[in-house]
Amino acid sequence: MTNSRFTASLSCRLDVAMAENFKDMTRSYCGKLTEQGNVCVNGKTITKSGYKLAAGDVVEVSLPAPQPIDAQPEDILLDIVYEDNDIIVVNKPRGMVVHPAPGNTSGTLVNALLMHCKDGLSTINGKMRPGIVHRIDKDTTGLLLVAKSTAAHLGLSEQIKEHSLTRCYVALVHRNIKEDEGTITTMIGRHPTDRKKMSINCRGGREAITHFQVLKRYKWYTLVKCRLETGRTHQIRVHMSSRGNPVVGDKLYGIKKEKFTLEGQLLHAQIVGFVHPIKGEYMEFSSDIPADFYHVLDVLDSIEGGATGGK
């Protein structure tokens, strides 16, 4: 056991405050720690995760020694776009986490890949993230590139490092964007007070570059194509929010009152392109936006109409 403490900055639920202060801990895992008697508030043991903290309360958490996570194969249906002996391109659905983490050890893309590929995944990233070259967020849909062989993993990682991998997303964002296209360049790092969020206002961030192009304008929304030059955590979501155009449905960086009831942000990884690390030929794949995304666009078309924008 190791002990860690923090002081609540505002009034909120105990599990919410813990998840915000401890990186890589889900709210459900924080709740389990509390129920197991590992949390004290102002020196008193609390066993209810819904306990209401007041600003200034001191929370002390006894963290169990980390246990190795061995992801287990699970029979989960995969939408495979392409596969050969070295790589696999998967169309990830909304709500699926890419790899296991504390408090979330099953139902992930890695669990599904282990069943499908058996022992045929690159082990460079260890047992938690076999084959994972890059990630997309849980509630972002679309294409993900996975390495089956070590040689493929090394080759694809080098393309990511050199910014030569093509990754294009489609997003519906709030408000109207006047420019037909543009580039957002900032530093992105961990948010100074909210550990679940990333921010352009941070210390020790890394350069992040997103190129965007307007596909269609609505009265209160804009459909955009975003091309990543870099691939920082939450990059598109942070960049669009920073310019006042948060992604529709984004509960972390978006607006509180949405017109539409959604299970996640309307952000779709539509295109992935790369030089095959073994064959040496350029390959590019695309996928359609999911049904819930289409539905919102249909509603906007029927209510507001729209004018095609961009070049």
C-alpha positions in Angstrom: 0.0 0.0 0.0 1.1 3.6 -0.7 -0.7 6.6 0.6 -1.6 9.7 -1.4 -3.6 12.7 -0.5 -5.2 15.8 -2.0 -7.4 18.7 -0.9 -10.8 19.1 -2.4 -11.0 22.4 -4.4 -14.8 22.4 -4.5 -17.9 20.7 -3.3 -18.5 17.4 -5.2 -18.8 13.6 -4.9 -15.9 11.8 -3.4 -15.5 9.4 -6.3 -15.6 12.3 -8.8 -12.9 14.1 -6.9 -10.7 11.0 -6.7 -11.0 10.3 -10.5 -10.0 13.9 -11.2 -7.0 13.8 -9.0 -5.6 10.3 -9.8 -4.5 9.7 -13.4 -5.6 6.5 -15.1 -8.2 5.7 -12.4 -11.8 5.3 -13.5 -14.6 6.6 -11.3 -15.9 3.0 -10.7 -12.4 1.9 -9.6 -12.3 4.9 -7.1 -15.7 3.8 -5.9 -14.4 0.3 -5.2 -11.4 1.7 -3.3 -13.7 3.7 -1.1 -16.1 0.8 -0.4 -13.1 -1.3 0.6 -12.2 1.2 3.3 -9.1 2.6 1.6 -10.2 6.3 1.8 -10.2 8.8 4.7 -11.7 12.3 4.7 -10.3 14.6 7.3 -8.9 11.5 9.1 -12.2 9.6 9.1 -12.7 6.4 7.0 -15.4 6.8 4.4 -17.0 3.8 2.7 -19.6 5.5 0.5 -18.3 6.6 -2.9 -21.2 9.2 -3.2 -20.0 11.0 0.0 -20.2 14.7 -0.6 -16.9 16.6 -0.1 -16.7 20.2 0.9 -14.1 22.5 -0.4 -11.0 22.2 1.8 -11.6 18.6 2.8 -8.4 16.6 2.9 -8.7 13.2 1.2 -6.2 10.4 2.0 -6.2 7.3 -0.2 -4.3 4.0 0.5 -3.5 2.8 -3.0 -3.0 -1.0 -3.3 0.3 -2.1 -5.0 -0.4 -2.2 -8.7 -1.2 -5.6 -10.0 -0.1 -6.7 -13.5 -3.0 -6.8 -15.9 -3.0 -9.7 -18.3 -5.7 -9.0 -20.9 -7.7 -12.1 -21.6 -9.2 -13.1 -25.0 -12.9 -12.3 -25.3 -15.3 -13.3 -28.0 -16.3 -9.8 -29.1 -17.3 -9.0 -32.7 -14.8 -7.0 -34.6 -15.5 -4.8 -37.7 -12.3 -5.7 -39.7 -11.6 -3.4 -42.7 -8.3 -5.0 -43.7 -6.0 -7.7 -42.4 -2.8 -9.5 -43.5 0.0 -11.3 -41.7 1.5 -8.0 -40.4 -1.3 -5.5 -39.8 -5.0 -5.2 -39.1 -7.3 -2.2 -39.6 -10.3 -2.2 -37.4 -13.4 0.1 -37.3 -13.9 0.8 -33.6 -17.5 1.4 -32.3 -18.5 4.1 -29.9 -18.1 3.0 -26.2 -15.3 0.6 -26.7 -12.0 1.3 -24.8 -8.9 0.4 -26.8 -6.9 -1.4 -24.1 -7.3 -2.6 -20.5 -6.5 -0.3 -17.6 -7.2 -0.5 -13.8 -10.9 -0.7 -13.2 -11.6 -1.5 -16.8 -10.0 -4.8 -17.7 -12.5 -6.4 -20.1 -14.6 -5.6 -23.1 -11.8 -3.7 -24.7 -10.5 -3.8 -28.3 -7.4 -5.6 -27.1 -9.6 -8.3 -25.5 -11.3 -8.8 -28.8 -8.0 -8.8 -30.8 -6.5 -11.4 -28.6 -9.4 -13.8 -29.4 -9.2 -13.0 -33.1 -5.4 -13.0 -33.6 -4.6 -15.6 -30.9 -0.8 -15.1 -30.3 -0.4 -13.0 -33.5 0.0 -9.5 -32.1 3.1 -7.4 -31.6 4.3 -7.6 -28.0 6.3 -4.3 -28.0 3.8 -2.6 -25.8 3.6 -5.5 -23.3 0.6 -7.5 -22.2 -1.8 -4.6 -21.7 -1.4 -3.1 -25.1 -0.4 -5.8 -27.6 -0.3 -4.5 -31.1 -1.6 -1.0 -30.3 0.3 1.5 -32.4 -2.1 4.5 -31.8 -5.3 5.0 -29.9 -8.7 6.8 -30.3 -10.9 7.7 -27.4 -13.6 5.5 -26.0 -16.5 7.5 -27.4 -14.8 8.3 -30.7 -15.6 6.0 -33.6 -13.6 4.9 -36.6 -10.4 3.4 -37.9 -7.5 2.1 -35.8 -4.3 0.5 -37.1 -2.9 -2.5 -35.2 0.4 -4.3 -35.6 0.5 -8.0 -35.7 4.3 -8.4 -36.1 7.1 -6.7 -34.4 8.6 -5.4 -37.7 5.3 -3.9 -38.6 4.9 -2.2 -35.2 8.4 -0.6 -35.5 7.7 0.6 -39.0 4.4 2.1 -38.2 5.7 3.8 -35.0 8.4 5.4 -37.1 5.8 6.8 -39.5 3.9 8.3 -36.6 7.1 9.8 -35.2 7.8 11.4 -38.6 4.2 12.6 -38.9 3.8 10.7 -42.2 0.8 8.6 -41.2 -2.5 10.0 -42.6 -5.2 10.4 -40.0 -8.4 12.3 -41.0 -11.4 12.8 -38.8 -14.9 14.1 -39.4 -16.5 16.1 -36.6 -19.6 18.1 -36.0 -18.8 21.2 -33.9 -20.8 23.9 -32.3 -21.2 27.3 -33.8 -20.3 28.5 -37.3 -16.7 28.6 -38.5 -16.1 31.5 -40.8 -12.8 30.3 -42.4 -13.0 27.6 -45.1 -9.8 26.0 -43.7 -7.1 26.6 -41.1 -4.4 25.2 -38.9 -4.4 25.1 -35.1 -0.9 24.9 -33.5 -0.6 24.9 -29.7 1.1 23.0 -26.9 -1.0 20.3 -25.3 -0.5 18.8 -21.9 -2.3 17.7 -18.7 -4.8 20.2 -17.4 -3.4 22.1 -14.4 -6.3 21.3 -12.1 -8.4 18.6 -13.8 -6.4 15.4 -14.4 -9.0 13.9 -16.7 -8.6 16.7 -19.2 -5.9 17.9 -21.5 -5.3 21.6 -22.0 -3.4 24.2 -24.2 -2.8 26.1 -21.0 -0.3 23.8 -19.3 3.3 23.4 -18.3 5.5 21.0 -20.1 3.1 20.3 -23.0 4.0 18.9 -26.4 3.4 20.6 -29.7 0.1 19.7 -31.3 -0.9 20.6 -34.9 -4.4 20.1 -36.4 -5.4 21.1 -39.9 -9.2 21.6 -40.5 -11.4 22.2 -43.5 -15.1 23.1 -43.4 -17.3 20.5 -45.2 -20.7 22.1 -44.5 -22.1 25.0 -42.5 -25.4 24.9 -40.6 -26.9 27.8 -38.6 -25.5 26.8 -35.3 -23.1 24.0 -36.2 -20.2 23.2 -38.6 -19.2 19.9 -40.1 -15.4 19.8 -40.4 -12.7 17.5 -41.6 -9.6 17.4 -39.3 -6.2 16.1 -40.3 -3.8 15.3 -37.5 -0.2 16.2 -38.1 0.6 15.2 -34.5 -1.4 12.8 -32.3 -1.7 14.1 -28.7 -4.3 12.8 -26.3 -7.7 14.4 -27.0 -6.0 16.6 -29.6 -9.0 17.4 -31.9 -11.4 17.8 -29.0 -9.0 20.2 -27.1 -8.2 22.2 -30.2 -11.8 22.7 -31.4 -12.9 23.6 -27.9 -10.1 26.1 -27.5 -11.3 28.1 -30.5 -14.9 28.1 -29.2 -16.1 25.2 -31.4 -16.4 22.1 -29.1 -17.3 18.8 -30.7 -21.0 18.1 -30.4 -21.7 15.5 -27.6 -18.3 16.0 -25.9 -19.1 15.8 -22.2 -15.6 16.6 -21.2 -14.8 19.6 -23.3 -18.2 20.5 -24.7 -21.2 22.5 -23.6 -23.5 21.4 -20.8 -26.9 21.7 -22.6 -26.9 19.8 -25.9 -29.8 19.9 -28.3 -29.2 16.2 -29.1 -29.1 13.2 -26.7 -25.9 11.4 -27.5 -23.8 8.7 -26.0 -20.5 10.3 -27.0 -18.9 13.0 -29.2 -19.6 13.2 -32.9 -16.0 12.6 -33.9 -15.2 9.8 -36.4 -11.7 8.6 -37.5 -12.7 8.3 -41.2 -9.4 7.8 -43.0 -6.1 6.2 -42.1 -3.3 6.0 -44.7 0.3 4.6 -44.4 3.1 3.0 -46.2 2.8 -0.8 -45.5 5.8 -1.4 -43.2 6.6 -4.7 -44.9 5.3 -4.4 -48.4 6.5 -0.8 -48.9 3.3 0.3 -50.7 1.0 3.2 -49.7 -2.4 2.0 -48.4 -5.4 4.0 -47.4 -8.7 3.0 -45.9 -11.9 4.9 -45.1 -15.1 4.2 -43.2 -18.6 5.8 -43.1 -19.7 7.8 -40.1 -21.9 5.8 -37.8 -25.7 5.8 -37.8 -26.1 8.2 -34.8 -23.8 10.7 -36.5 -25.8 10.5 -39.7 -29.1 10.9 -37.8 -28.0 14.2 -36.4 -26.9 15.5 -39.8 -30.3 14.4 -41.2 -32.1 16.3 -38.5 -30.0 19.4 -39.1 -30.6 19.2 -42.9 -34.3 18.9 -42.4 -34.6 21.7 -39.8 -31.9 24.2 -40.9 -30.8 23.3 -44.3 -27.1 23.8 -45.0 -24.7 25.4 -47.4 -21.6 23.5 -48.5 -18.5 25.2 -47.4 -14.8 24.9 -47.9 -12.9 24.3 -51.1 
